[in-house]
Amino acid sequence: MTDKPIALISGAAQGIGLACANALADDGYKVILADIKETVMAEAEQLDGAGYICDFSDVDAIKALFDMIEREHGPVSALVNNAGIAMPGDFLSYDLDAFDTVLGVNLRGVFVATQRAAQTMVAKGIEGAIVNMSSINAQVAIPAIPAYCASKGGVMQLTKVAALALAKNNIRVNAVGPGSIDTEMMAGVNANPDAFKTAMSRTPLGRPGGAKEIGDVVAFLCSSKASYVTGETIYVDGGRLGLNYTC
């Protein structure tokens, strides 16, 4: 058990999830990192936290993860639902199994983890914070990632629903919507000068965001500085959603 508040971050082996874990550790949380990748264990050790292997498409695995964390460390007071996948493909031939797989991680997994975390928060009177990782693709769309866009739109609405349902318990639920962030998911764009130029032409600040810039916003939403913020999606996109034209 620990005297520190506990934060669970899914999809935390790298990129945005790992940046969120770093930011929350800096804010005094005992961080629990979960991911399907085994490298999460070493990353957790670096942060003096704990690492767990978990497939966030597996409902039973998610519930078992919370049981284990509560037994070994204590209840979670901050949850960051960051695990997500994309699986691009042509719209006309897009595979239904792929669509279900993406929604299983990106939307159903978020619901299951949010519900399970909230059950303990309510039972123990914890005024917790939950942050879901949405995307600018909750608002705008890319035809090659139909399931991803649909899932992130769902996350935006699920965030509002959960915020309303849990407000009476002083549990805040918000989301963060990244734009073009310099992570592994953007590696293909970064390696293609034309694709990179196109991406930056629709980003007014003219550069990709860093994973730390997302982590810092997540940490803010988990902190008392955001004590009157719930049901919101904060878009961290370098101004992209406000742009009405491209250069």
C-alpha positions as CSV (number, residue, x, y, z in Angstrom):
1,M,0.0,0.0,0.0
2,T,1.1,3.6,-0.5
3,D,0.3,6.9,1.1
4,K,0.3,8.7,-2.3
5,P,-2.8,9.0,-4.4
6,I,-2.8,6.4,-7.2
7,A,-3.0,7.1,-10.9
8,L,-3.6,4.4,-13.5
9,I,-2.6,5.1,-17.0
10,S,-3.4,2.7,-19.8
11,G,-1.3,2.4,-23.0
12,A,1.6,3.7,-20.9
13,A,4.6,1.8,-22.4
14,Q,5.5,4.7,-24.7
15,G,4.4,8.0,-26.3
16,I,1.5,9.9,-24.9
17,G,0.7,7.4,-22.2
18,L,4.2,7.4,-20.8
19,A,4.3,11.2,-20.9
20,C,1.1,11.2,-18.9
21,A,2.7,8.9,-16.3
22,N,5.7,11.1,-16.1
23,A,3.6,14.2,-15.5
24,L,1.4,12.6,-12.9
25,A,4.5,11.2,-11.1
26,D,5.9,14.7,-11.0
27,D,2.6,15.8,-9.4
28,G,3.0,13.3,-6.6
29,Y,1.0,10.3,-7.7
30,K,2.0,6.7,-7.4
31,V,1.8,5.8,-11.0
32,I,0.5,2.4,-12.3
33,L,1.4,1.9,-15.9
34,A,-0.6,-0.7,-17.9
35,D,0.0,-1.8,-21.5
36,I,-0.1,-4.8,-23.7
37,K,3.6,-4.3,-24.3
38,E,6.0,-5.9,-21.8
39,T,8.3,-2.8,-21.9
40,V,5.8,-1.2,-19.6
41,M,7.4,-2.9,-16.7
42,A,10.8,-1.2,-17.2
43,E,9.1,2.1,-17.8
44,A,7.2,1.8,-14.6
45,E,10.3,0.9,-12.6
46,Q,12.0,4.1,-13.9
47,L,9.1,6.1,-12.3
48,D,9.1,4.2,-9.0
49,G,5.7,3.0,-10.0
50,A,4.2,-0.4,-10.9
51,G,3.7,-2.0,-14.3
52,Y,1.0,-4.4,-15.4
53,I,0.4,-6.2,-18.7
54,C,-3.2,-5.7,-19.7
55,D,-5.2,-6.0,-23.0
56,F,-7.7,-3.2,-22.9
57,S,-10.0,-5.0,-25.4
58,D,-10.5,-7.7,-22.8
59,V,-13.3,-6.8,-20.3
60,D,-12.3,-9.5,-17.8
61,A,-8.6,-8.4,-18.0
62,I,-9.5,-4.8,-17.2
63,K,-11.6,-5.8,-14.2
64,A,-8.9,-8.1,-13.0
65,L,-6.4,-5.3,-13.3
66,F,-8.4,-3.1,-11.0
67,D,-8.8,-5.9,-8.5
68,M,-5.1,-6.5,-8.5
69,I,-4.2,-2.8,-8.1
70,E,-6.6,-2.3,-5.3
71,R,-5.3,-5.4,-3.5
72,E,-1.6,-4.5,-4.0
73,H,-1.6,-0.7,-3.9
74,G,-5.0,0.7,-3.0
75,P,-7.8,2.4,-4.8
76,V,-7.2,4.4,-8.0
77,S,-8.0,8.1,-7.6
78,A,-7.0,9.2,-11.1
79,L,-7.5,7.2,-14.3
80,V,-6.1,8.0,-17.7
81,N,-7.7,6.0,-20.5
82,N,-5.1,6.3,-23.1
83,A,-4.8,2.8,-24.7
84,G,-5.9,3.0,-28.3
85,I,-5.4,1.7,-31.8
86,A,-6.2,2.9,-35.4
87,M,-6.1,0.1,-38.0
88,P,-6.5,2.2,-41.3
89,G,-8.1,0.8,-44.4
90,D,-10.2,1.7,-47.4
91,F,-13.8,2.7,-46.4
92,L,-15.5,0.6,-49.1
93,S,-13.7,-2.5,-48.2
94,Y,-13.1,-1.9,-44.5
95,D,-13.3,-5.1,-42.5
96,L,-16.0,-5.4,-39.9
97,D,-13.7,-7.3,-37.6
98,A,-11.2,-4.5,-37.7
99,F,-13.9,-2.0,-37.0
100,D,-15.0,-4.0,-33.9
101,T,-11.4,-4.5,-32.8
102,V,-10.8,-0.7,-32.8
103,L,-14.0,0.1,-30.9
104,G,-13.2,-2.7,-28.5
105,V,-10.1,-1.0,-27.3
106,N,-10.9,2.7,-28.0
107,L,-14.5,2.9,-26.8
108,R,-15.6,-0.3,-25.0
109,G,-12.4,-0.5,-23.0
110,V,-12.7,3.1,-22.0
111,F,-16.2,2.5,-20.8
112,V,-15.3,-0.6,-18.8
113,A,-12.3,1.0,-17.1
114,T,-14.2,4.2,-16.3
115,Q,-17.1,2.3,-14.9
116,R,-14.9,0.0,-12.8
117,A,-12.8,2.9,-11.5
118,A,-15.9,4.9,-10.6
119,Q,-17.5,2.0,-8.7
120,T,-14.6,2.0,-6.2
121,M,-14.4,5.8,-6.1
122,V,-18.1,6.1,-5.2
123,A,-17.9,3.2,-2.7
124,K,-14.9,4.8,-0.9
125,G,-15.9,8.4,-1.2
126,I,-13.0,9.3,-3.4
127,E,-13.4,12.6,-5.3
128,G,-11.4,11.3,-8.3
129,A,-10.5,12.4,-11.8
130,I,-10.9,10.5,-15.0
131,V,-9.3,11.6,-18.3
132,N,-10.1,9.9,-21.6
133,M,-7.8,10.3,-24.6
134,S,-10.0,11.4,-27.5
135,S,-8.7,13.1,-30.7
136,I,-9.3,15.9,-33.0
137,N,-10.8,13.1,-35.1
138,A,-13.8,13.3,-32.8
139,Q,-14.6,16.5,-34.6
140,V,-12.9,16.2,-38.0
141,A,-12.4,13.0,-40.0
142,I,-9.9,11.1,-42.1
143,P,-11.5,8.6,-44.6
144,A,-8.8,6.0,-44.1
145,I,-9.5,5.5,-40.4
146,P,-13.3,5.2,-40.1
147,A,-13.3,3.0,-36.9
148,Y,-10.8,5.3,-35.2
149,C,-12.8,8.4,-36.0
150,A,-16.0,6.8,-34.8
151,S,-14.4,5.6,-31.6
152,K,-13.0,9.0,-30.7
153,G,-16.4,10.6,-31.3
154,G,-17.8,8.0,-29.0
155,V,-15.2,8.8,-26.4
156,M,-16.2,12.5,-26.5
157,Q,-19.8,11.6,-25.8
158,L,-19.0,9.0,-23.2
159,T,-16.9,11.6,-21.4
160,K,-20.0,13.9,-21.1
161,V,-22.2,11.0,-20.0
162,A,-19.8,9.9,-17.3
163,A,-19.3,13.4,-16.1
164,L,-23.0,14.0,-15.7
165,A,-23.5,10.6,-14.0
166,L,-20.7,11.0,-11.5
167,A,-20.9,14.8,-10.8
168,K,-23.0,14.2,-7.6
169,N,-20.0,12.2,-6.3
170,N,-17.5,15.0,-7.2
171,I,-15.8,12.7,-9.7
172,R,-14.7,14.7,-12.6
173,V,-14.5,13.2,-16.1
174,N,-12.8,15.0,-19.0
175,A,-11.0,14.2,-22.2
176,V,-8.0,15.5,-24.2
177,G,-8.1,15.6,-28.0
178,P,-4.6,15.6,-29.4
179,G,-3.8,16.9,-32.9
180,S,-0.6,15.9,-34.7
181,I,1.7,14.7,-32.0
182,D,5.3,13.5,-32.5
183,T,4.8,9.9,-31.4
184,E,5.2,6.5,-33.1
185,M,1.7,6.9,-34.6
186,M,3.0,9.9,-36.6
187,A,6.3,8.3,-37.6
188,G,5.0,7.5,-41.1
189,V,4.0,11.2,-41.7
190,N,7.3,12.4,-40.3
191,A,9.2,10.2,-42.7
192,N,7.4,11.5,-45.8
193,P,8.2,15.2,-46.5
194,D,5.1,15.8,-48.6
195,A,2.8,14.2,-45.9
196,F,4.6,16.2,-43.2
197,K,4.2,19.4,-45.1
198,T,0.5,18.7,-45.6
199,A,0.0,18.0,-41.9
200,M,1.8,21.2,-40.9
201,S,-0.2,23.3,-43.4
202,R,-3.3,22.6,-41.3
203,T,-1.5,23.3,-38.0
204,P,-1.3,27.0,-37.3
205,L,1.5,26.7,-34.8
206,G,3.5,25.1,-37.7
207,R,5.0,22.1,-35.7
208,P,3.9,18.8,-34.3
209,G,3.1,18.7,-30.6
210,G,5.1,16.8,-28.1
211,A,3.9,14.0,-26.0
212,K,4.8,16.0,-22.9
213,E,2.5,18.7,-24.0
214,I,-0.4,16.2,-23.8
215,G,0.8,14.8,-20.5
216,D,0.9,18.3,-18.9
217,V,-2.8,18.9,-19.9
218,V,-3.8,15.5,-18.5
219,A,-2.0,16.3,-15.3
220,F,-3.8,19.6,-15.1
221,L,-7.2,17.9,-15.5
222,C,-6.3,15.5,-12.7
223,S,-5.3,18.3,-10.4
224,S,-7.2,20.6,-8.1
225,K,-6.5,23.4,-10.5
226,A,-9.2,21.9,-12.7
227,S,-11.6,21.4,-9.8
228,Y,-14.5,23.0,-11.7
229,V,-13.9,21.4,-15.0
230,T,-15.9,18.3,-16.0
231,G,-17.5,16.9,-19.1
232,E,-15.1,18.8,-21.4
233,T,-12.7,17.8,-24.2
234,I,-9.6,20.0,-24.4
235,Y,-8.1,20.0,-27.8
236,V,-4.4,20.2,-27.8
237,D,-3.9,20.6,-31.6
238,G,-1.8,23.7,-32.3
239,G,-4.9,25.5,-33.5
240,R,-5.9,23.0,-36.1
241,L,-9.6,22.9,-35.3
242,G,-9.9,26.6,-35.6
243,L,-8.4,26.7,-39.1
244,N,-10.8,27.5,-42.0
245,Y,-8.2,27.0,-44.8
246,T,-4.9,25.4,-45.6
247,C,-1.9,27.2,-47.1
